[in-house]
Amino acid sequence: MVSGGPLLQPDEQAAAQARLALVLAATARMSDSLDLRTVAQALVETLVPDFADAASVELAVDVLEPGGAGRLASSLQEVASSGRTGEEEEEEEEEEEEGGDVHVAPLVARGRVLGRASFVRLAGRSPYGPADLALADELAARAALALDNVRLYDEARATAVELQRSLLPTTQPHITGVEVAHRYLPGSRDTEVGGDWFDVLPLSCGRVAFVIGDVMGRGLRAAAAMGQLRTAVRTLAVLDLMPDELLTQLDQLAMSTAQVQLATCVYAVFDPVGRQLCFATAGHPSPALRDAGGTTRLLPAPSGAPLGVGGVPFEALPVDVTDGSRLLLYTDGLVESRHADLDEGLAALTAAFAGGPVDLDGLCEHILLRLGRDQGHDDDVALLVAELRGLDRERIVSWRLHGEQTEIAESRVRVRSALLHWGLPRLVDTAELLISELATNALRYGRGPIELQVLLLDDLVTFSVTDADPPLPRFRRSSYDDEGGRGLQLVATMASRWGARATPAGKVVWCELPRSRDGGH
């Protein structure tokens, strides 16, 4: 508030300077906030008592509550006022009736009526003159512009938050042996929304991918870039790439966009058969792992610059996992702040993760609370916790082929026996055909060692063959007179899904049948 005596001074130059100072002070205060009530209160506090004995600002409901009716906020009365006591208001109302002066200025910005501002001078004080009224209208116009800027900011931020939330997963797929909980919290209202995202993706043969990332920058552009990257990850995950290979492809995609958008990312794949987690990072904070005994550690970060930098190779790091271990992925908003360095944040995170409750949702809340992110925070926060369990041996049937054609018939016997043991007789005929084609192709075109595997998942039965020949099979439609080439065509027709993926030692060709074909056992 600027004070310095009454504005109506004998010296007109001094009065003009005082009015200018008041305009500048009010404009500075009103432009310094992104909150409607704070802006309105700044106008009132700047004007009282130098310009007016009392003042109030009333806003339309559709300004305070987007989508509301275009009437003044009568239910809220005054959005901002001079802060008088009830007794003072009664005395001033009596004085107004005896000769006070009131001026009401509309709050209009960009052709939109936002509300009104009222300025009151009590009896005994000089009434408003032409210069005072011009000053009041100028201040009202500037206040309206500041209020409308806040309104537009709120609308843009709400759009960005809604866009980001719509691009994040709302439900998690059911994955055998994996439980997941997650949280996403946008930053404080005074900051633009960021580009944090996460996802959980079922892969072939019971494997599952966890991904978390953070687009650098804020606003709609960051949210849109986040959506593009998340879609790209989902598309690339279908190809069953190794984590480092997937990040390489994602990096090239980020560089190929018209405006390169840098982002950090972690992509991790859990194999429930080998009980192994393999992950790669692109400039992102390292995952944390807590084993079933409670020992908690940050995993060593493999090499990898942020996506979009280019020219830096990514590295995949395998980690053995015991049943009941918990994986924690997070964005930097959880561990970085203006009040503590990164090492302190990581230490606090590790301690919170180690001592949290058994329930995964409760663990997420516990971590947010311990790190002070349950209330206001500057940056967006994304958090994903997964409990990992390998497949029981009774759910796995595997055997090796040694190059003999008689082994194909033996493979059919093994599959039949496994499915009958699991109580899935209706899948037997189809499964025998599928395993025959997989085994025949491997013996004909692959290289040893060759291993067949059948997995019983909660909702699927998967069949796979592994060999040491790197080239992936190509699906092609056979002509009427072709003598061969129909193996994969038959697999694609009879299985609900099939594919092939490269491994460090060769490749895996796989297919799936839903257990629902057997009546939902």
C-alpha positions in Angstrom: 0.0 0.0 0.0 1.3 3.5 -0.9 0.5 6.2 1.6 1.6 9.8 1.6 -1.4 12.0 2.5 -4.6 12.8 0.7 -4.5 12.8 -3.1 -6.4 16.0 -3.5 -3.7 18.4 -2.7 -3.5 22.1 -3.7 -0.5 21.4 -5.9 -2.0 19.6 -9.0 1.4 18.2 -10.0 1.9 16.6 -6.6 -1.6 15.1 -6.8 -0.9 13.7 -10.3 2.3 12.1 -9.0 0.5 10.6 -6.1 -2.2 9.2 -8.4 0.5 7.7 -10.7 2.3 6.2 -7.7 -0.9 4.6 -6.6 -1.6 3.1 -10.0 1.9 1.7 -10.2 1.8 0.2 -6.7 -1.6 -1.3 -7.3 -0.6 -2.7 -10.7 2.6 -4.3 -9.2 0.7 -5.9 -6.4 -2.1 -7.2 -8.6 0.3 -8.6 -11.2 2.3 -10.5 -8.6 -0.2 -13.3 -8.0 -2.0 -16.1 -9.8 -4.9 -16.2 -7.3 -8.2 -14.4 -7.8 -8.8 -13.4 -4.2 -5.2 -12.2 -3.7 -5.5 -10.0 -6.8 -8.8 -8.5 -5.5 -7.4 -8.1 -2.0 -4.4 -6.3 -3.4 -6.6 -3.7 -5.1 -8.6 -3.1 -1.9 -5.6 -2.8 0.4 -3.8 -0.5 -2.0 -6.7 1.9 -2.1 -7.7 2.0 1.6 -7.3 4.4 3.3 -5.5 6.8 1.0 -8.0 6.8 -1.9 -11.1 5.4 -0.2 -12.4 4.7 3.3 -13.7 1.4 2.2 -13.6 -0.8 -0.9 -14.8 -4.2 -2.1 -14.5 -6.4 -5.1 -17.2 -8.8 -6.2 -16.7 -11.4 -9.0 -19.2 -13.2 -11.1 -19.8 -16.9 -10.3 -18.5 -18.1 -13.6 -15.2 -16.4 -12.9 -14.8 -18.0 -9.4 -16.4 -21.3 -10.6 -15.8 -21.9 -14.3 -19.1 -23.1 -15.9 -21.2 -21.3 -13.3 -23.9 -18.7 -14.1 -22.9 -15.2 -15.0 -24.1 -13.5 -11.9 -22.3 -11.9 -9.0 -21.1 -14.1 -6.3 -23.9 -13.3 -3.9 -23.3 -16.5 -1.9 -19.7 -15.4 -1.3 -20.7 -11.8 -0.8 -17.5 -9.7 -1.3 -14.4 -11.5 -2.7 -12.2 -8.9 -1.1 -13.0 -6.0 1.2 -11.3 -3.4 3.4 -11.5 -5.7 6.4 -13.7 -3.5 8.6 -15.3 -4.8 11.8 -19.0 -5.2 12.0 -19.3 -2.1 14.3 -17.3 0.0 12.0 -19.4 -1.1 9.0 -22.6 0.0 10.8 -21.1 3.4 11.7 -19.9 3.9 8.1 -23.3 2.9 6.7 -24.9 5.5 8.9 -22.4 8.1 7.7 -23.0 7.1 4.1 -26.7 7.8 4.6 -25.7 11.3 5.9 -23.7 12.2 2.8 -21.0 9.7 1.9 -19.7 9.2 -1.7 -19.8 5.8 -3.5 -18.3 4.9 -6.9 -18.9 1.6 -8.6 -16.6 0.6 -11.5 -17.2 -2.4 -13.7 -14.4 -5.0 -14.0 -14.2 -5.7 -17.8 -11.4 -7.4 -19.6 -11.2 -8.7 -23.2 -14.8 -7.9 -23.7 -15.9 -10.0 -20.6 -17.6 -8.6 -17.5 -15.9 -10.2 -14.5 -17.6 -8.3 -11.7 -17.4 -4.9 -10.1 -15.3 -2.8 -7.7 -16.9 -0.4 -5.2 -15.1 2.5 -3.6 -16.6 4.4 -0.6 -15.7 7.8 0.9 -17.5 8.6 4.1 -19.1 11.9 5.1 -16.7 14.6 6.0 -14.2 13.7 3.3 -14.0 15.4 -0.1 -16.2 13.6 -2.6 -14.7 12.0 -5.7 -13.7 14.5 -8.4 -13.3 13.9 -12.1 -9.6 13.0 -11.6 -10.5 10.5 -8.8 -13.2 8.8 -10.9 -10.8 8.5 -13.8 -8.2 7.0 -11.4 -10.8 4.5 -10.0 -11.8 3.4 -13.5 -8.1 3.0 -14.5 -7.4 0.9 -11.5 -10.6 -1.2 -12.1 -9.4 -1.8 -15.7 -6.0 -2.9 -14.6 -7.5 -5.1 -11.9 -9.8 -6.7 -14.4 -6.9 -7.5 -16.7 -5.0 -9.0 -13.8 -8.1 -11.1 -12.8 -8.6 -12.2 -16.3 -5.0 -13.3 -16.6 -5.5 -15.5 -13.6 -8.7 -16.9 -15.1 -7.0 -17.7 -18.4 -4.0 -19.2 -16.5 -6.4 -21.4 -14.5 -8.2 -22.6 -17.7 -4.9 -23.4 -19.4 -3.6 -25.2 -16.4 -6.8 -27.2 -16.0 -6.7 -28.2 -19.6 -3.0 -29.3 -19.3 -3.8 -31.3 -16.1 -6.9 -32.9 -17.7 -4.8 -33.8 -20.8 -2.1 -35.3 -18.7 -4.5 -37.3 -16.5 -6.3 -38.6 -19.6 -3.1 -40.0 -20.9 -2.1 -41.8 -17.7 -3.4 -45.3 -17.1 -6.7 -45.4 -15.1 -6.7 -49.1 -14.6 -3.9 -51.6 -14.3 -3.9 -54.9 -16.3 -4.0 -58.1 -14.3 -0.6 -59.7 -14.4 0.3 -63.0 -12.7 2.6 -62.5 -9.8 2.6 -58.7 -9.9 0.7 -56.2 -7.8 1.0 -52.5 -8.6 0.0 -49.2 -6.9 0.8 -45.7 -8.2 0.2 -42.0 -7.6 0.3 -38.9 -9.7 0.2 -35.4 -8.1 0.4 -32.3 -10.2 2.6 -29.5 -8.9 1.3 -26.5 -6.9 -1.3 -24.3 -8.5 1.2 -21.6 -9.1 3.3 -23.8 -11.4 2.4 -25.1 -14.8 1.8 -28.8 -15.2 4.8 -31.0 -16.1 5.2 -34.0 -18.3 5.5 -36.9 -15.8 4.0 -40.3 -16.8 4.1 -44.0 -16.0 2.8 -47.2 -17.4 2.6 -50.9 -16.7 2.6 -53.1 -19.8 2.1 -56.9 -20.0 4.6 -58.6 -22.4 4.9 -62.1 -23.7 5.5 -65.2 -21.6 4.3 -63.6 -18.4 6.8 -60.8 -18.5 5.8 -57.3 -17.6 7.3 -53.9 -18.3 7.3 -50.9 -16.0 8.1 -47.4 -17.4 8.2 -44.0 -15.8 9.4 -40.8 -17.4 9.5 -37.0 -17.1 9.4 -34.6 -20.1 11.5 -31.5 -19.4 9.5 -28.3 -19.5 5.9 -27.4 -18.5 2.5 -26.6 -19.9 0.5 -28.1 -22.7 3.6 -28.7 -24.8 5.1 -30.9 -22.1 1.8 -32.8 -21.6 1.4 -33.4 -25.3 5.0 -34.6 -25.6 4.4 -36.9 -22.7 1.5 -38.4 -24.5 3.6 -39.0 -27.7 6.3 -40.7 -25.7 3.9 -42.9 -23.8 2.2 -44.0 -27.0 5.6 -44.7 -28.5 6.7 -46.8 -25.6 3.5 -48.8 -25.8 4.1 -49.4 -29.5 7.7 -50.4 -29.1 6.9 -52.6 -26.2 4.8 -54.8 -28.5 8.0 -55.6 -30.4 9.5 -57.1 -27.2 12.7 -55.1 -27.4 15.4 -55.2 -24.7 15.3 -52.1 -22.4 18.4 -50.5 -23.9 17.1 -51.2 -27.4 13.7 -49.6 -26.6 15.3 -46.5 -25.2 17.5 -46.2 -28.3 14.4 -46.3 -30.5 12.7 -43.8 -28.2 15.7 -41.5 -28.3 15.7 -41.5 -32.1 12.0 -40.7 -32.1 12.5 -37.7 -29.7 15.3 -36.4 -31.9 13.2 -36.7 -35.1 10.3 -34.5 -33.9 10.1 -30.9 -35.2 10.9 -29.5 -31.8 13.2 -31.8 -29.9 11.7 -32.4 -26.4 14.1 -33.7 -23.9 12.9 -36.3 -21.4 14.2 -38.7 -18.8 12.9 -42.3 -18.6 13.3 -45.7 -16.9 12.2 -48.9 -18.7 12.3 -52.1 -16.7 11.2 -55.6 -17.6 10.5 -58.3 -15.0 10.7 -62.0 -16.0 8.8 -64.2 -13.5 10.4 -67.4 -14.8 14.0 -66.4 -14.3 13.0 -64.0 -11.4 15.1 -61.3 -13.0 14.6 -57.6 -13.5 16.4 -55.9 -16.5 16.3 -52.2 -16.8 17.8 -49.2 -18.6 17.7 -45.5 -17.8 17.8 -42.3 -19.9 19.0 -39.7 -17.4 16.4 -40.6 -14.9 16.7 -41.2 -11.1 17.6 -44.8 -10.4 14.9 -47.3 -9.2 14.8 -48.5 -5.7 14.5 -52.2 -4.8 13.4 -53.7 -1.4 13.8 -57.4 -1.0 11.4 -59.6 1.0 13.6 -59.2 4.1 13.4 -55.5 4.1 16.8 -54.6 2.7 16.4 -51.6 0.5 18.8 -50.1 -2.0 19.0 -47.8 -4.9 19.9 -49.8 -8.0 23.1 -48.7 -9.7 22.3 -46.4 -12.7 23.4 -47.8 -16.0 24.7 -45.3 -18.6 22.2 -43.2 -20.6 21.6 -39.5 -21.3 18.1 -38.0 -21.5 16.0 -38.9 -24.5 16.5 -36.4 -27.3 20.2 -35.8 -26.7 21.4 -38.5 -29.1 24.8 -40.1 -29.5 24.9 -41.7 -26.1 24.4 -45.5 -25.9 22.1 -47.0 -23.4 23.0 -50.0 -21.2 20.7 -52.7 -19.8 21.4 -53.9 -16.3 20.0 -57.3 -15.0 19.2 -57.7 -11.4 18.1 -60.9 -9.6 14.8 -60.6 -7.7 13.5 -62.7 -4.8 9.8 -63.3 -4.4 8.1 -60.5 -2.5 10.6 -57.9 -3.6 9.2 -54.4 -4.3 10.3 -52.1 -7.1 9.9 -48.3 -6.7 10.0 -46.0 -9.7 9.5 -42.2 -9.3 10.1 -38.9 -10.9 12.5 -36.2 -9.6 9.7 -34.2 -8.1 9.6 -36.7 -5.3 13.2 -36.3 -4.2 14.3 -32.8 -5.3 13.3 -29.5 -3.7 14.6 -26.0 -3.1 15.2 -26.8 0.5 17.3 -29.9 0.3 19.9 -31.4 -2.0 19.3 -34.6 -4.1 21.3 -36.9 -1.8 19.1 -35.9 1.1 16.0 -36.6 -0.9 17.2 -40.0 -2.0 18.2 -40.9 1.5 14.7 -39.9 2.8 13.1 -41.9 0.0 15.1 -45.0 0.8 14.2 -44.8 4.5 10.5 -44.3 3.7 10.5 -47.2 1.3 12.2 -49.5 3.7 9.9 -48.7 6.6 6.5 -48.4 4.9 3.4 -50.5 5.4 2.7 -53.8 3.7 -0.3 -52.5 1.7 1.0 -51.0 -1.6 -1.5 -48.1 -1.6 -0.6 -47.4 2.0 3.0 -47.5 1.1 2.5 -44.9 -1.6 0.8 -42.6 0.8 3.5 -43.2 3.4 6.3 -42.3 1.0 4.5 -39.1 -0.1 3.9 -38.1 3.6 7.5 -38.8 4.7 8.9 -36.8 1.8 6.4 -33.9 2.4 4.6 -34.3 -1.0 1.2 -35.1 0.5 0.3 -31.4 0.4 1.7 -28.6 -1.6 4.9 -29.2 -3.7 6.5 -27.3 -6.5 7.0 -30.0 -9.1 4.8 -32.9 -10.4 5.3 -36.2 -8.7 4.8 -39.6 -10.2 5.3 -42.7 -8.1 4.9 -46.4 -9.0 5.4 -49.4 -6.6 5.3 -53.0 -7.8 5.5 -56.2 -5.7 7.1 -59.0 -7.8 6.8 -62.7 -7.5 8.1 -65.4 -9.8 6.1 -68.3 -11.1 5.8 -71.5 -9.0 7.6 -74.5 -10.5 4.2 -76.2 -10.9 3.2 -73.5 -13.4 6.2 -74.2 -15.6 6.9 -77.1 -17.9 10.1 -77.0 -20.0 12.3 -79.4 -22.0 15.0 -79.5 -24.6 15.1 -80.8 -28.1 18.1 -82.5 -29.5 17.3 -82.6 -33.2 15.3 -85.7 -33.5 11.9 -85.7 -35.3 10.5 -88.1 -32.8 10.8 -85.3 -30.2 7.8 -83.6 -31.8 5.5 -86.3 -30.8 7.1 -86.4 -27.4 6.4 -82.7 -27.1 2.7 -83.2 -27.8 2.6 -85.7 -25.0 4.3 -83.3 -22.6 1.8 -80.6 -23.4 -1.2 -82.9 -23.1 0.0 -84.1 -19.7 0.6 -80.6 -18.4 -2.8 -79.2 -19.5 -4.7 -82.2 -18.1 -2.7 -81.8 -14.8 -3.8 -78.1 -14.7 -7.4 -79.0 -15.4 -7.5 -77.5 -18.9 -8.6 -80.5 -21.1 -10.4 -78.3 -23.7 -7.1 -76.6 -24.7 -5.3 -79.9 -25.4 -6.1 -80.3 -29.1 -5.2 -76.7 -30.0 -2.1 -76.7 -27.8 -0.8 -79.9 -29.4 -1.0 -78.3 -32.8 0.7 -75.2 -31.7 3.6 -76.9 -29.9 4.1 -79.2 -33.0 4.4 -76.2 -35.3 6.8 -74.4 -32.9 9.0 -77.5 -32.4 9.0 -78.3 -36.2 10.1 -74.7 -37.2 12.8 -74.7 -34.5 14.2 -78.1 -35.6 14.1 -77.1 -39.3 15.4 -73.5 -39.2 16.9 -72.9 -35.7 20.1 -73.8 -34.1 20.7 -75.6 -30.8 20.2 -75.5 -27.9 16.5 -75.6 -28.5 14.1 -75.3 -25.5 10.3 -75.5 -25.3 8.4 -74.0 -22.5 4.7 -73.9 -21.4 3.6 -71.5 -18.7 0.3 -71.4 -16.8 -0.7 -67.8 -16.0 -3.8 -66.7 -14.3 -5.7 -66.0 -17.5 -3.4 -67.4 -20.2 -1.3 -70.4 -21.2 1.8 -69.5 -23.1 3.9 -71.7 -25.4 7.4 -70.7 -26.5 10.5 -72.1 -28.2 14.0 -70.7 -27.7 17.0 -71.3 -30.0 20.4 -69.8 -30.7 19.7 -68.5 -34.2 19.3 -64.7 -34.0 17.1 -63.9 -37.1 13.5 -63.5 -36.2 10.9 -65.4 -38.3 8.9 -63.5 -40.9 5.3 -64.1 -41.2 4.1 -64.5 -44.9 1.0 -65.8 -46.5 1.7 -69.1 -48.4 0.4 -69.6 -52.0 -1.9 -72.4 -52.8 0.9 -74.6 -54.3 3.6 -73.9 -51.7 4.8 -77.1 -49.9 5.8 -75.3 -46.8 5.7 -71.9 -45.0 2.4 -72.5 -43.3 3.6 -73.1 -39.8 3.4 -69.5 -38.5 0.3 -68.9 -40.5 -1.3 -71.8 -38.6 0.0 -70.5 -35.3 -1.3 -67.0 -36.1 -4.8 -68.4 -36.9 -5.1 -70.7 -33.9 -3.4 -68.7 -31.1 -4.9 -65.6 -29.6 -1.6 -63.8 -29.9 1.9 -64.7 -31.1 5.2 -63.0 -31.7 9.0 -63.3 -31.6 11.7 -61.4 -29.7 15.5 -61.3 -29.8 17.5 -62.4 -26.8 21.3 -62.0 -26.1 21.7 -65.7 -27.0 19.3 -65.9 -30.0 15.5 -65.6 -30.1 12.2 -66.7 -28.6 9.1 -67.5 -30.7 5.9 -67.6 -28.6 2.1 -67.8 -28.7 -0.8 -67.7 -26.2 -4.2 -69.3 -25.6 -6.7 -67.8 -23.1 -7.7 -70.1 -20.3 -11.3 -68.9 -20.9 -11.5 -71.3 -23.8 -11.7 -74.0 -21.2 -14.8 -72.5 -19.5 -12.8 -70.1 -17.2 -11.0 -72.7 -15.1 
